[in-house]
Amino acid sequence: MQMQDAVDLWVPKPGYLNTAAYGLPPRTSWEALVSAQEDWLVGEGGWETWAASTEPCRDSFARLIGVPASDVFSASTVSAAVGLLAASAPDNSRVLIPDMEFTSVSFPWVVHGHRGIEVVTVPLEKLIDSIDSSIDIVAFSLVQSATGVVTDLAEVAAAAAAASALVIVDASQAVGWLPFNALLADAVISTTYKWLMSPRGATFGYLSPRLQERCLPLHAGWTSGRDVSASFYGLPMDLTPDARRFDQSAAWFSHVATAPTLALLEEIGIQPIHDHDVALANTFRAGLGLEPSDSAIVSLRAPGVDHRLAAAGIRASARNGSARLAFHLYTTPADVDLALNALAGLHLPI
């Protein structure tokens, strides 16, 4: 499907530049969600149909990031998924994290300080140079939430491999617009409510086979069974051998709406979305006299910038003392012009 044809499925009000906070659904996903909830209202249809949406989500997510579906697990949030990995880390592990990392990536490790887990923080620009034989795990966001800075996964993976360290990636601000090689990491986790434009409550993660061997399926329940229909009651526990054994039980309606969105993104392709998003972000940057970037997120630190944007009807985020604007496939040149007009004459610090 051509992206322009697909974009007609979205109906944002002008000035929506806040996908880094939450993405907007296409009509197909909204209609699937409403239909399921209408059935729920009157007791029509069964939960089995809603629960079954998890599998097409898993398959689409796997294809979008280029990994086997058998290595993908379903979770509720990024912190819950990272928490599973942190709980499985050996005592006295040293974890390297950027110093201004989103706390869903950092807190799950910090809470294991009582068993010797040590979290080492460094400025993002020093992350790769700080990976050495003393580090057991490197955990970071592929695209930084506050600033939109993109980290070179290949360089991190190479340094980690030389140090025999695991690589844990939060790709919540990347999956949906940024092509990357997920197989370079040991874990790639992403929520779906941002650039994957789905309801909150669905998160997916890739686990490398070597990491699966080291992790305990802490959230194991009936959905983790080898035969789900035979796993409702009693023992023994017979878990599936693939990554589904790490699943959290799915939030039905979130997955009902996520499935058609991910399928649509597959049809469009991530590379065209990337080119569109980054081109608009760079048009915006050029209008402010800034150098081009490789990100779909633009962070601006200047007095009053957030108030100017809000007064013009621009929906953006305030993050770490800056305004954060995010450009996605439903963003138009008119949205860029609206934001530039709102910031006309703004003095940006050099």
Secondary structure as a PSIPRED ss2 file (coil, helix, strand):
# PSIPRED VFORMAT (PSIPRED V4.0)

   1 M C   1.000  0.000  0.000
   2 Q C   1.000  0.000  0.000
   3 M H   0.000  1.000  0.000
   4 Q H   0.000  1.000  0.000
   5 D H   0.000  1.000  0.000
   6 A H   0.000  1.000  0.000
   7 V H   0.000  1.000  0.000
   8 D C   1.000  0.000  0.000
   9 L C   1.000  0.000  0.000
  10 W C   1.000  0.000  0.000
  11 V C   1.000  0.000  0.000
  12 P C   1.000  0.000  0.000
  13 K C   1.000  0.000  0.000
  14 P C   1.000  0.000  0.000
  15 G C   1.000  0.000  0.000
  16 Y E   0.000  0.000  1.000
  17 L C   1.000  0.000  0.000
  18 N C   1.000  0.000  0.000
  19 T C   1.000  0.000  0.000
  20 A C   1.000  0.000  0.000
  21 A C   1.000  0.000  0.000
  22 Y C   1.000  0.000  0.000
  23 G C   1.000  0.000  0.000
  24 L C   1.000  0.000  0.000
  25 P C   1.000  0.000  0.000
  26 P C   1.000  0.000  0.000
  27 R H   0.000  1.000  0.000
  28 T H   0.000  1.000  0.000
  29 S H   0.000  1.000  0.000
  30 W H   0.000  1.000  0.000
  31 E H   0.000  1.000  0.000
  32 A H   0.000  1.000  0.000
  33 L H   0.000  1.000  0.000
  34 V H   0.000  1.000  0.000
  35 S H   0.000  1.000  0.000
  36 A H   0.000  1.000  0.000
  37 Q H   0.000  1.000  0.000
  38 E H   0.000  1.000  0.000
  39 D H   0.000  1.000  0.000
  40 W H   0.000  1.000  0.000
  41 L H   0.000  1.000  0.000
  42 V H   0.000  1.000  0.000
  43 G C   1.000  0.000  0.000
  44 E C   1.000  0.000  0.000
  45 G C   1.000  0.000  0.000
  46 G C   1.000  0.000  0.000
  47 W H   0.000  1.000  0.000
  48 E H   0.000  1.000  0.000
  49 T H   0.000  1.000  0.000
  50 W H   0.000  1.000  0.000
  51 A H   0.000  1.000  0.000
  52 A C   1.000  0.000  0.000
  53 S C   1.000  0.000  0.000
  54 T H   0.000  1.000  0.000
  55 E H   0.000  1.000  0.000
  56 P H   0.000  1.000  0.000
  57 C H   0.000  1.000  0.000
  58 R H   0.000  1.000  0.000
  59 D H   0.000  1.000  0.000
  60 S H   0.000  1.000  0.000
  61 F H   0.000  1.000  0.000
  62 A H   0.000  1.000  0.000
  63 R H   0.000  1.000  0.000
  64 L H   0.000  1.000  0.000
  65 I H   0.000  1.000  0.000
  66 G C   1.000  0.000  0.000
  67 V C   1.000  0.000  0.000
  68 P C   1.000  0.000  0.000
  69 A H   0.000  1.000  0.000
  70 S H   0.000  1.000  0.000
  71 D H   0.000  1.000  0.000
  72 V E   0.000  0.000  1.000
  73 F E   0.000  0.000  1.000
  74 S E   0.000  0.000  1.000
  75 A E   0.000  0.000  1.000
  76 S C   1.000  0.000  0.000
  77 T C   1.000  0.000  0.000
  78 V H   0.000  1.000  0.000
  79 S H   0.000  1.000  0.000
  80 A H   0.000  1.000  0.000
  81 A H   0.000  1.000  0.000
  82 V H   0.000  1.000  0.000
  83 G H   0.000  1.000  0.000
  84 L H   0.000  1.000  0.000
  85 L H   0.000  1.000  0.000
  86 A H   0.000  1.000  0.000
  87 A H   0.000  1.000  0.000
  88 S H   0.000  1.000  0.000
  89 A C   1.000  0.000  0.000
  90 P C   1.000  0.000  0.000
  91 D C   1.000  0.000  0.000
  92 N C   1.000  0.000  0.000
  93 S C   1.000  0.000  0.000
  94 R E   0.000  0.000  1.000
  95 V E   0.000  0.000  1.000
  96 L E   0.000  0.000  1.000
  97 I E   0.000  0.000  1.000
  98 P E   0.000  0.000  1.000
  99 D C   1.000  0.000  0.000
 100 M C   1.000  0.000  0.000
 101 E C   1.000  0.000  0.000
 102 F C   1.000  0.000  0.000
 103 T H   0.000  1.000  0.000
 104 S H   0.000  1.000  0.000
 105 V H   0.000  1.000  0.000
 106 S H   0.000  1.000  0.000
 107 F H   0.000  1.000  0.000
 108 P H   0.000  1.000  0.000
 109 W H   0.000  1.000  0.000
 110 V H   0.000  1.000  0.000
 111 V C   1.000  0.000  0.000
 112 H C   1.000  0.000  0.000
 113 G H   0.000  1.000  0.000
 114 H H   0.000  1.000  0.000
 115 R H   0.000  1.000  0.000
 116 G C   1.000  0.000  0.000
 117 I C   1.000  0.000  0.000
 118 E E   0.000  0.000  1.000
 119 V E   0.000  0.000  1.000
 120 V E   0.000  0.000  1.000
 121 T E   0.000  0.000  1.000
 122 V E   0.000  0.000  1.000
 123 P C   1.000  0.000  0.000
 124 L H   0.000  1.000  0.000
 125 E H   0.000  1.000  0.000
 126 K H   0.000  1.000  0.000
 127 L C   1.000  0.000  0.000
 128 I H   0.000  1.000  0.000
 129 D H   0.000  1.000  0.000
 130 S H   0.000  1.000  0.000
 131 I C   1.000  0.000  0.000
 132 D C   1.000  0.000  0.000
 133 S C   1.000  0.000  0.000
 134 S C   1.000  0.000  0.000
 135 I C   1.000  0.000  0.000
 136 D C   1.000  0.000  0.000
 137 I E   0.000  0.000  1.000
 138 V E   0.000  0.000  1.000
 139 A E   0.000  0.000  1.000
 140 F E   0.000  0.000  1.000
 141 S E   0.000  0.000  1.000
 142 L C   1.000  0.000  0.000
 143 V E   0.000  0.000  1.000
 144 Q C   1.000  0.000  0.000
 145 S C   1.000  0.000  0.000
 146 A C   1.000  0.000  0.000
 147 T C   1.000  0.000  0.000
 148 G C   1.000  0.000  0.000
 149 V C   1.000  0.000  0.000
 150 V E   0.000  0.000  1.000
 151 T C   1.000  0.000  0.000
 152 D C   1.000  0.000  0.000
 153 L H   0.000  1.000  0.000
 154 A H   0.000  1.000  0.000
 155 E H   0.000  1.000  0.000
 156 V H   0.000  1.000  0.000
 157 A H   0.000  1.000  0.000
 158 A H   0.000  1.000  0.000
 159 A H   0.000  1.000  0.000
 160 A H   0.000  1.000  0.000
 161 A H   0.000  1.000  0.000
 162 A H   0.000  1.000  0.000
 163 A H   0.000  1.000  0.000
 164 S C   1.000  0.000  0.000
 165 A C   1.000  0.000  0.000
 166 L E   0.000  0.000  1.000
 167 V E   0.000  0.000  1.000
 168 I E   0.000  0.000  1.000
 169 V E   0.000  0.000  1.000
 170 D E   0.000  0.000  1.000
 171 A C   1.000  0.000  0.000
 172 S C   1.000  0.000  0.000
 173 Q C   1.000  0.000  0.000
 174 A C   1.000  0.000  0.000
 175 V C   1.000  0.000  0.000
 176 G C   1.000  0.000  0.000
 177 W C   1.000  0.000  0.000
 178 L C   1.000  0.000  0.000
 179 P C   1.000  0.000  0.000
 180 F C   1.000  0.000  0.000
 181 N C   1.000  0.000  0.000
 182 A H   0.000  1.000  0.000
 183 L H   0.000  1.000  0.000
 184 L H   0.000  1.000  0.000
 185 A C   1.000  0.000  0.000
 186 D C   1.000  0.000  0.000
 187 A E   0.000  0.000  1.000
 188 V E   0.000  0.000  1.000
 189 I E   0.000  0.000  1.000
 190 S E   0.000  0.000  1.000
 191 T E   0.000  0.000  1.000
 192 T C   1.000  0.000  0.000
 193 Y C   1.000  0.000  0.000
 194 K C   1.000  0.000  0.000
 195 W C   1.000  0.000  0.000
 196 L C   1.000  0.000  0.000
 197 M C   1.000  0.000  0.000
 198 S C   1.000  0.000  0.000
 199 P C   1.000  0.000  0.000
 200 R C   1.000  0.000  0.000
 201 G C   1.000  0.000  0.000
 202 A C   1.000  0.000  0.000
 203 T E   0.000  0.000  1.000
 204 F E   0.000  0.000  1.000
 205 G E   0.000  0.000  1.000
 206 Y E   0.000  0.000  1.000
 207 L E   0.000  0.000  1.000
 208 S C   1.000  0.000  0.000
 209 P H   0.000  1.000  0.000
 210 R H   0.000  1.000  0.000
 211 L H   0.000  1.000  0.000
 212 Q H   0.000  1.000  0.000
 213 E H   0.000  1.000  0.000
 214 R H   0.000  1.000  0.000
 215 C C   1.000  0.000  0.000
 216 L C   1.000  0.000  0.000
 217 P C   1.000  0.000  0.000
 218 L C   1.000  0.000  0.000
 219 H C   1.000  0.000  0.000
 220 A C   1.000  0.000  0.000
 221 G C   1.000  0.000  0.000
 222 W H   0.000  1.000  0.000
 223 T H   0.000  1.000  0.000
 224 S H   0.000  1.000  0.000
 225 G E   0.000  0.000  1.000
 226 R C   1.000  0.000  0.000
 227 D C   1.000  0.000  0.000
 228 V H   0.000  1.000  0.000
 229 S H   0.000  1.000  0.000
 230 A H   0.000  1.000  0.000
 231 S C   1.000  0.000  0.000
 232 F C   1.000  0.000  0.000
 233 Y C   1.000  0.000  0.000
 234 G C   1.000  0.000  0.000
 235 L C   1.000  0.000  0.000
 236 P C   1.000  0.000  0.000
 237 M C   1.000  0.000  0.000
 238 D C   1.000  0.000  0.000
 239 L E   0.000  0.000  1.000
 240 T C   1.000  0.000  0.000
 241 P C   1.000  0.000  0.000
 242 D C   1.000  0.000  0.000
 243 A H   0.000  1.000  0.000
 244 R H   0.000  1.000  0.000
 245 R H   0.000  1.000  0.000
 246 F H   0.000  1.000  0.000
 247 D C   1.000  0.000  0.000
 248 Q C   1.000  0.000  0.000
 249 S C   1.000  0.000  0.000
 250 A C   1.000  0.000  0.000
 251 A C   1.000  0.000  0.000
 252 W H   0.000  1.000  0.000
 253 F H   0.000  1.000  0.000
 254 S H   0.000  1.000  0.000
 255 H H   0.000  1.000  0.000
 256 V H   0.000  1.000  0.000
 257 A H   0.000  1.000  0.000
 258 T H   0.000  1.000  0.000
 259 A H   0.000  1.000  0.000
 260 P H   0.000  1.000  0.000
 261 T H   0.000  1.000  0.000
 262 L H   0.000  1.000  0.000
 263 A H   0.000  1.000  0.000
 264 L H   0.000  1.000  0.000
 265 L H   0.000  1.000  0.000
 266 E H   0.000  1.000  0.000
 267 E H   0.000  1.000  0.000
 268 I H   0.000  1.000  0.000
 269 G C   1.000  0.000  0.000
 270 I H   0.000  1.000  0.000
 271 Q H   0.000  1.000  0.000
 272 P H   0.000  1.000  0.000
 273 I H   0.000  1.000  0.000
 274 H H   0.000  1.000  0.000
 275 D H   0.000  1.000  0.000
 276 H H   0.000  1.000  0.000
 277 D H   0.000  1.000  0.000
 278 V H   0.000  1.000  0.000
 279 A H   0.000  1.000  0.000
 280 L H   0.000  1.000  0.000
 281 A H   0.000  1.000  0.000
 282 N H   0.000  1.000  0.000
 283 T H   0.000  1.000  0.000
 284 F H   0.000  1.000  0.000
 285 R H   0.000  1.000  0.000
 286 A H   0.000  1.000  0.000
 287 G H   0.000  1.000  0.000
 288 L C   1.000  0.000  0.000
 289 G C   1.000  0.000  0.000
 290 L C   1.000  0.000  0.000
 291 E C   1.000  0.000  0.000
 292 P C   1.000  0.000  0.000
 293 S C   1.000  0.000  0.000
 294 D C   1.000  0.000  0.000
 295 S C   1.000  0.000  0.000
 296 A C   1.000  0.000  0.000
 297 I E   0.000  0.000  1.000
 298 V E   0.000  0.000  1.000
 299 S E   0.000  0.000  1.000
 300 L E   0.000  0.000  1.000
 301 R C   1.000  0.000  0.000
 302 A C   1.000  0.000  0.000
 303 P C   1.000  0.000  0.000
 304 G C   1.000  0.000  0.000
 305 V H   0.000  1.000  0.000
 306 D H   0.000  1.000  0.000
 307 H H   0.000  1.000  0.000
 308 R H   0.000  1.000  0.000
 309 L H   0.000  1.000  0.000
 310 A H   0.000  1.000  0.000
 311 A H   0.000  1.000  0.000
 312 A C   1.000  0.000  0.000
 313 G C   1.000  0.000  0.000
 314 I C   1.000  0.000  0.000
 315 R E   0.000  0.000  1.000
 316 A C   1.000  0.000  0.000
 317 S E   0.000  0.000  1.000
 318 A E   0.000  0.000  1.000
 319 R E   0.000  0.000  1.000
 320 N C   1.000  0.000  0.000
 321 G C   1.000  0.000  0.000
 322 S E   0.000  0.000  1.000
 323 A E   0.000  0.000  1.000
 324 R E   0.000  0.000  1.000
 325 L E   0.000  0.000  1.000
 326 A E   0.000  0.000  1.000
 327 F C   1.000  0.000  0.000
 328 H C   1.000  0.000  0.000
 329 L C   1.000  0.000  0.000
 330 Y C   1.000  0.000  0.000
 331 T C   1.000  0.000  0.000
 332 T C   1.000  0.000  0.000
 333 P H   0.000  1.000  0.000
 334 A H   0.000  1.000  0.000
 335 D H   0.000  1.000  0.000
 336 V H   0.000  1.000  0.000
 337 D H   0.000  1.000  0.000
 338 L H   0.000  1.000  0.000
 339 A H   0.000  1.000  0.000
 340 L H   0.000  1.000  0.000
 341 N H   0.000  1.000  0.000
 342 A H   0.000  1.000  0.000
 343 L C   1.000  0.000  0.000
 344 A C   1.000  0.000  0.000
 345 G C   1.000  0.000  0.000
 346 L C   1.000  0.000  0.000
 347 H C   1.000  0.000  0.000
 348 L C   1.000  0.000  0.000
 349 P C   1.000  0.000  0.000
 350 I C   1.000  0.000  0.000
